[in-house]
Amino acid sequence: MGRHSLPDEDGTGAPDPRPRARGRTVAIATALVLVVAGGTAAAVRSGVLSFGGSCEDDAVRLDVVAAPDVTPALRKAADTAREQEITSDGHCIDVRVSARDSYEVADELRSGKDDPGYDVWVPDSDIWVQRVGLGTKQTKISPAGNIASSPVGVGMIPSAAESLGWPKKTYAWPELTAAAMKSDKLRLGAADPARSATGLLALAKLGASAKRQGGKEGDTQAAAMAKALASRTTDSDGLLLDTLARDGSGAEQGNPRRNQAVILSEQAAFAHNASAHEENSIDLFYPKDGSPRLDYPYTLVEDDKMSTDLSRAALRFMTMFSDADGQKILADHGFRTDPDQPSDKLVTAAGGRTPQPYADEATDPPSDKQLQETLGMWTITVQSARLNTVVDASESMNQLVPGRDQSRMEVTKSSLLQALAGFTDEDEIGLWEFATALDGTKDYRELQPTERLGDQKGGATHRDRLSAAFGGLQPVPGGATGLYDTTLAAYKEARSTYARGKFNALVILTDGANQDPGSISRSSLISQLEDLSDPKKPVPIIAIAVGPDADKDEVQQIAAATGGSGHQVDDPAQIHAVILKAIMEAGSNQG
């Protein structure tokens, strides 16, 4: 597939808000939080924060949203706080915990549009905290420390594990996935990496291991693994274990829709085995090349707007997980409270056995750049794309490209045709052109609708018709750059024709700033784009400024309003590489 051969260019990573000291204990993290909290630590020492005493009627209400796997433990801790009448500054702590998928909360906070309605967020991984930070108007969040951890491994029904030599034989990540790819005898499932930290961290680890082992072919191997996993992904971690075959049923063993193995956290395996009968339990492989880890960051939401009582209550609830009772609650629910000294009892209950190297499971977390590249690779390898493409046809596109005997338009057409070759027949691509007064009072005109490239009509495919339309693009004599009105109209069209399950984007190519005096203003355009954008139906703008006269700052501002990206190329021949790179970057930011 042409899309596997992507330009090897560095992406731009967002600042990394994640604490790198992954082996720290909850107690250390809590101590750091209390020191930073400006007076709170002193209040604890002086006894201002009362840890006992009778409850008063004026309890402090603390609303917590958490990943579904950790929610039961947090609710148990909240019940304990009520039963033991734990207080903060003499006030009882009334903690209410709701379960929500981490990717949904991350997208909501990233948009910054609505009042969150909760004070604390506990996602299963700080990759979601990073995603929030990629927004342009994101809600303020403050990670305060990590309350638990759980390594990621591969759980298998007993018959499948036995066929691979469990528990005596060990495997690296690529070896386990290769076993699933070689035949249908080991069907391996995973949760969608765009919505699951477990899936994304495992895929990043798979990609890194494949590149180390495969050299130049590593990218191709990683893409092949992603493609194999894609056919057996679920929308969320909560649905994944339901796909496992019941080991005692021969019919389910042969059912191609049932998995014999799944990528999951140790805690998920623990919870499954605790509720399953012995014949439906799973065995857990901890790959010998190390396991990534879920780390459950305790995150304050808009703490700058919290009252003193509320912020201290939020920190007080966190300190419960450094106490013996709180750590027992976490352990009872299958979480690790000391990543460096895992409990044999926990590992055994999760399906792990010696000599599996569970004591050395930790690996350095993937960098933000690795995660972005992994999710971008997943997006363009697995998801079909739906791209509305808008090309500048103003007269300035007649100008020659320095060092070439070709105009900007000629080189642009060639680059677009080169980019088109990298998409599959399942992808949907359309084409508009724009210049002032191009179509009556409108600055834009549709040349080809956004349709599936493989669709046949009149003896030709849509790819054929689109190729001809690209080849027929010509600068309009006297035409100027009608950028703003065109962008707004094209974005409304892309939003109204949004296709679920696909990567939707609007690609705009322009060689100059807006030159239509009768158009809306830039500020009005950006404001309307912000209002139209919806994190639940993301359509990022990928705006490319072509040539030295184009305004890079302008296209960056326009694209950022939709969660997209702006780029500048001096040579239009670079367009195809930039489009693929931009899709990877945009895909890494979507859920």
Helices and strands as residue ranges (DSSP letters): G 2-4, H 26-36, H 40-46, E 60-66, H 71-83, E 87-88, E 91-99, H 102-111, E 120-122, H 127-133, E 141-146, E 150-156, H 158-163, H 173-182, E 188-191, H 197-214, G 215-217, H 218-230, E 233-234, H 237-240, G 241-243, H 250-253, E 261-265, H 266-275, G 278-280, E 283-285, E 293-294, E 297-301, G 303-305, H 308-319, G 320-322, H 324-332, H 344-349, G 358-360, H 368-382, E 384-392, G 395-398, H 408-420, E 428-439, E 442-452, E 456-457, E 460-461, H 462-471, H 483-496, E 502-510, H 522-532, E 541-546, H 552-560, E 565-569, G 572-574, H 575-588
